[in-house]
């Protein structure tokens, strides 16, 4: 086992020493290689979206285990959970009034689990909540997302309120993890359950992004027209890419920690 980990650890160590521009280039190359691989092994790319939901649910399962068995919410951002519940609630509303499908059921279950996590942090385990470290101001993300949704939203035939709401939840989802990343940056040390949860979010975001990118490639761009006109189609793709890259750096340190045999993840300054 130790011998099999060593080559990966050496590669990760080499990547860590590279300048930021080289790291960015390597990340793009790795992402493109992963997309090509997924395109050949997954024939129905809609399954990627379901897999993304499953990865998010798995991450929430890890959180619920931590909260119920470990009896602590240390290291978890209540503000990130609040943002997650908000965009899921808005997305559920849009799903009910615009396009009810399997994702509506998945979002309902995810929202219920998120609300349970919020309840545990806010009431049952509040004494272990790191209030001083969870200091990300929510208006920094909610207000810009609302303003952007007013300016750039779908140009479909749905009610204007529904279209703006749809755009708002897309933008908010893209950056809802920022308070969690800020909290982890403040503490510098991330315990295993929280690290597993955030890594699961990173996997979910990548799968969701891969779904949209491959759908665009398979339809030769026709999907963008189906989403509407103007800036909205591009903003959907940009939001998916932003979500992926926000978590990419953390996922790198997570993988490096796992292959290095470390249970506790230590973040250097400047990750978030």
N, C-alpha and C positions, 0 to 999 in steps of 0.2 A: 504493500500500500504506500509506504513512504517513498519507494523508488518510482512509483507511477505518478506521484505528486510532484517530484522534483523538477521534471522538464517544464511543467506548467508554471511552477513557481519561478523558474528561471526566466521564462518568457514574460511573465507578469512583472518581474523585477526590472527587466530590460525596458519594457514599455513605460514603467514608472519613471525611469531616468530620462526619458525623451522630453524635448521641449513641447510646449502646448500645441504648436502648429502640427508637429508630427503626430501627437496623440489624436488630434482632431482628424487628421488624414487617416490614421489607422482605424479610428472608430467608424468613419464613413465606409472604408473598405470592408471592415468586418460586418457592418450592417448590410451592405450590398450583397456580400457573400451569403449571409443568412437568408436574405430575401430570395436569392436564386435557389438556395437549398429548399426552402419552404415551398417555392413555386412548383418544384418537381415532385415533392413527396405529398403535398396536400392538393387534391384535385378540386374539391369544393371549398373555395376560399371563404365562404360564409362560416365554415366551421372554425375559422380563426377567431371570429368575433365571439363565438360561443366559448372557445378556449380561453379568450381574454377574460370573459365573465367568470369562468371557472377558476382562473388564477387569482382573480380578485377575491372570490369567495373563499379560496384556500387560505389566502392571507388573512382574511377576517376570522377564519376558523382558528388560526394560530393566535390571533389577538384574544379571542374569546377564551381559549385555553389558558392563556397567560393571566387573564383577569379572574377567571373562576378557580383555577388551580394554584397559581402563584400568589393570588390575592394582592396584586400590586399593579398600578398603572404607570409606574416610573418609566420615563423615556417615551411615553406616548403623548402626542399632541392632541388635546381636545379640540383645538381650533381646526386642525386638518379634518377631524371627524365631523365637525360642524359643517365645513365646506362640502365634504363628501355627501352628507345627508341633504344639504341644500340642492346640489346639482342633481342628485338622484331623484329628489322630490319633484323638481321642475321637469326633469326628463320623463318621469312617470306621468305627470300631467300631460305633457306633449304626446306621449305614447298613447294615452287613453283617447285623446281628442283628435289625433292625427293618423296614427298607424298602429293599431293593437296587434302584437305578435308575440312570439316566444320570448323576445327580449323584455317585454313588459313583465312577464312572470319572473324572469331572472332579476330584473331591477327591483321588483317588489321584495324578493327574498334578500337581496343585498342591502336594501334600505332598512329592512327590519333588523338585520344583523348589525348594521351601523348604528341604528338607534339604541340597540341594546348596549353596544360599546360605549356610546355617549352616556347612557344612564349609569353604567358601572363607574365610569370616570367621574362624572359630575356628582354622584350621590354616594354610592357604596364604597368607593375607594378614593375618595377625595383627599384623604390625609396623605396619600402617596403621590398625588399629582404634582408635577413640577411646574407650578404656576409661574415662578420667576423666570424659568427657562423657556416657557412657551409664550414668548413675547412678540410674536409676529402680529402686526396690526392688520386685521382682516379687511379694513376699508381700502388697503393698498391693492387688494385683488378683486374684491366684490364690486367696488365702484368703477374701476376701469373695464371690467367685464360687462357690466351693465351699460356703460357708455358705448363700448364697442358693439354690443348687441343692437343698440338703437341705430347705429350707423351702418353696420354690415350684418345682414340677416337673409334668410332664404327669400327667393322671389317667387315662391309657389302661390297657389290659389287659396291657401289657408288664411284664417283670420290673422291680422297684423300682430295682435297680442301673442298668439301662438307661435308665430314665426320669430318674434323677438325673444320669447321664452326659450325656444329651441336653440337659438344662437347663444343665449346667455349660458345655458347649461353646457354647451360645447366648450366655450371659452373658460368657464369656471373649472370644469373637469381638468383642463390642461395644466392648471397651476394650483390645484387644490392640495397638492402634497408639499408645497413650499413651507408651510408652518412646521410640518413634521421634520423636514430637512433642516430648518433653522434650529429647532430644538436639539436635534442630534449634533449639529455643529456647536451649539452652546455647551453641551455636555462632553463632547469629544469622544466619549466611550458609549458604544451602543451594545446593549445586552442581546443575546441570541434571538429571543422571540420577536423583538422589535425589528431586528435586522432581517429576519425571515419574512416578516410582514412587508417591509418596504421593498425587499427584493421581489416578492410576489407581485407587488404593484408594478415594478419595473418590467417584469415578464409580461404582465397583462397589457401594459402600455405598448410594448414592442409588438405583441401579437395583434393588437387593435390597429396599430400603425401599418403593419404588414398587410392586414386585411384591406385597408383602403388603398394602399399603394398598388397592390397586386390587382385589385378590382379595376383601378384606373388603367393599368397596363393591359389587362385582358379585354377591356372594352375599348381600348385604343382612344381613351379620353372621353368616350361618350357618357361615362358615369358623371363627369363633371357637369355636363349639360343637364343631366337628369336631376342633379342636386339644385339647379337654379342657374341664374345668370349673375353677371357682375363679379364682385370680389368674393362672394360667399363660398363657392366651391374651393377656391384657393385657400381661404381661411380655414375650412374644415381640415384640409390636408396639413396646413401649417400647424394647426392646433395639435393634431396627432403627432407630428414630428417634434414639436416643442415638448410634449409630455414625455416622449421617449428620451430626448436628450437631457431633460432636467434630471432624470433618474440614472442616466448612463454612468456618470462618474461614481455614484454610490454603488451601483452594481459591480463596477470594476473592483472597488475596494472590498466588497462582499466576497466576490469570487476569489480574490487574492487571499483574504482571511481564511476562507474555507479550505483552500488548497494548502495553506500554510499551517493548517491544523489548529487554528485559534478559534476558541468559542466566543470570545468577546471581540467585537470589531472596534478598532481604534481609528478615528478619522483625523487626518492632518488638517491644518488650517487651510481654508480656501476651497474646500470641497463644495460648499454651498455658497 
